[in-house]
Amino acid sequence: MKRFLSSLTRREFLASTISLAGASTLSDALALAQRAKTAAAGPIPFPKNFWWGTSTAAYQIEGAWNEDGKGESIWDRFSHTSHKIKNGDNGDVACDHYHRYREDLDIMRRLGMKSYRFSIAWTRIQAAGSGRPNPKGLDFYSRLVDGLLEAKIRPFPTLYHWDLPQALEDAGGWPNRDTAQRFADYTDIVMSALGDRVQSWMIFNEPWVFTTLGYLFGTHAPGRTDVDAYLRATHVVNLAQGMAFRVMKGVRPRSVVGTAFSLSPMQPATGSRADHEAAERAHAFQNLWFLEPALRGRYPDAFVGVSPEMLGVQPGDMDKVRAPLDFIGVNNYYRYIVSAIRPKALSPNPLAKIYPVDVKVGGDTGSKTDMGWEVYPRGLYEIVMRIAKDYSRPIEVTENGCAYADAPGKDGVVHDPRRIAFYHDYLRELARAIKDGADVRGYHAWSLLDNFEWAEGYSKRFGLTYVDFKTQKRTVKESGEWYQKVAQANALPVKT
Ligand code: FCB
C-alpha cells in the first residue's frame, strides 16, 4: 500500500513509545497484572453464538474472469495492463473458486466455520454495470449460498469489494454521481435474488482504501491520480452507501446491513499537541470519512479548506448519505504513527495542503509480516474500543490476518507458527475488548485461501489454506487446524 511517509527521528520514536507504553500509571500496572493472571488461568471464552469465520473477495479467488457472461471489471483491465501488478500477475484464474467452490465449502466445513464473508462480482450480475441481470451470474451465488446454508455456515456477502464494471469507469467511475444510482440498481437485483436466504450483508469493503488507492494514488484500479476527482469519488461512494442501504431495507426490511471499514488506531508520533491533533485528523479522515456520514449525516473534521462544493455535495445530499448501519465491520491490520507535517518538511502526500498530516504504517516495536506490516495486536483492542465507545453499535471483525510465505514441508504439512501466534495474540486482544464492553459478534480471518493480493499479485500468502497455484491443490495449514480448534471450543487456548 502506498503511504504518506515520513520517517521519525530516533527521539520522536522514543517519545512516542514511552507515551504509549502500557503501564504508565499504578492502576494501569495493576490492570496489566490482573490480565496476565486471567490469561494464565486457562482458555479465554468468547460469547455464545460467536460468528467464527473466514473472509475472501470475488476478484481475489474466483478466476473465470470472462465466463458465463461476466463483463470486464476495473481489476480485469488494471491487471491486464503492464507494470501494474507485481510479476505481471492477474486474477484470470486466481484460486479457480468459481469452478471449485464445492471443494472450498468442504474446507470451511472441515474447519468448523460458522460464517463466510465473500463478495459478489458486480460484472457477473450486470456485465456493463447496468441493465438486465445475467441469470448465470446470479445462479453462481445462489448455489454458493445454498451450499453454505446446507453446511450450516452463515452466508455473509459484501456487495462491492473493489471490482467496478469497466463500462461504468469508462463513463466516469466513482467520481460520476450516476454510479451511485447504478450501484443502487445492482443492489436491488442482488437483494431480490438472494435476500430470501441471506440475512446479513455488507455494502462496501474498505471505501477509504478503494477510493484513495484507485483515484488518488493510482496504485490500485482504476489507476487514476486526480485529487479533484478523488474528492468527488468519496462523496459519490457515501451517496451510494446511503442509497444502497435504503434499497436493501426496502426489499428486505429485516436484513442486517453494515459496511466493512478499514480501521486502524492512529497514534501520535510524539507527545506534542500538534501530533495529537494530527492523529485526530487522521482518525477523522482515514477511519471515519465513510462512517460519520452514514451514522450522523455529516463529514468529520478532516480537511483544511475543503468546501462541500469540492466534494460535489448538492442540496439534500447529507440526508441521502445517511445509512443507520446495523453493525460496523472492522478490517484491521496495523496501526498508524501520525505526525503533523512540519512547516519545512517536504512531503510526498498529494493532499498536503488540505490534509497536513504524515502517516506511517506501523511502528517499530512489533515484528513484521511479509507485507512489511508491524504485528501490533493491541491495536485491535484500541480500535474496537474506540469505535464501540463512539458509535455504540454491534461490531463484526470482518478482516484481520497476516501474510507469511510458509509452504508445505517435506512432510507435506504447512508449519506456520507465526500465523498461529498472530491470530492468538489478536484474538486475545479482541477477547479483552469484549470483556471491557465492546459488543463484538464475530471474527473473520483473512483469508480462507492464499489468493491474489491486489498489486502484490500472488507474492503474498494470507491463507489458512495453502494454494498451489499451478495445480490448484489446497492444503489446510497448521494455522487452519488451530483455528478449527478455537472455533470448536469457542475459546482461545492458552498459548503454548
Ligand atoms: C484488505 C483488503 C483485502 C485483502 C487484505 C490483505 O485491505 O480488504 O481484500 O487484500 O487487505
Boltz pocket constraint, residues with backbone or C-beta under 6 A from the ligand:
constraints:
  - pocket:
      binder: B
      contacts: [[A, 57], [A, 60], [A, 205], [A, 206], [A, 209], [A, 262], [A, 331], [A, 399], [A, 446], [A, 452], [A, 453], [A, 454], [A, 462]]
      max_distance: 6.0
